[in-house]
Amino acid sequence: MEHLNTEIVNYLLLPLFIFLARIFDVSLGTLRIIFVTKGMRIIAPLVGFFEVLIWLLAISRIMQDLDNWVSYIAYAGGFATGNFVGMYLEERLAIGHEMIRVITRKDATSLIEKLRDMGYGVTSVKAEGIEGEVAIIYIIARRRMIGEVLDKINYFNPRALYTVESIKYVNKEIFHKSEEERQKSWLAGRLIRKGM
């Protein structure tokens, strides 16, 4: 009976602990890297502390029983799963701002007006492309709003070329002003639709 208990601990519970620990520490590592790139100086080191602490617990358990091949599989599986979970969490949190650059040959006036009506800061520039005159439009938006902006681009200018780039810093005052206007406009629209 004691041998069976030892087997359960060594080949089931210990690998499960290592697997879960790796998921947590790799997920935290993914988030820490994102926090570092976004300039979050307080939260990044705090996340890093817990990331390393969990990693040390997992690796120390493996080192105590180097002949346990199931622990190696659990370690590798936890690492792979942790990458997936970390990317999923980062996507769900949608931290930071992005810049969308749109290049279009079609007149972009309607798109620009619609985005400005929605409260987005939009800058447009006339430029020369390989096939003649084009408009270049720059839009800064929170990451969670990117889908909304891309929907409008595809609706008004479906053949436009656009790129989305991560931004480390944004002048918050200017951005929040446009965000505030966007939220007021959205709220007013909802009140009108409800007949208030």
Secondary structure, DSSP 8 states (H G I E B T S, - for coil): -HHHHHHHIIIIIHHHHHHHHHHHHHHHHHHHHHHHHTT-TTHHHHHHHHHHHHHHHHHHHHHH-TT-HHHHHHHHHHHHHHHHHHHHHHHHH--SEEEEEEEESS--HHHHHHHHHTT-EEEEEEEEETTEEEEEEEEEEEGGGHHHHHHHHHHH-TT-EEEEEEES---HHHHHHHHHHHHHHHHHHHHHHTT-
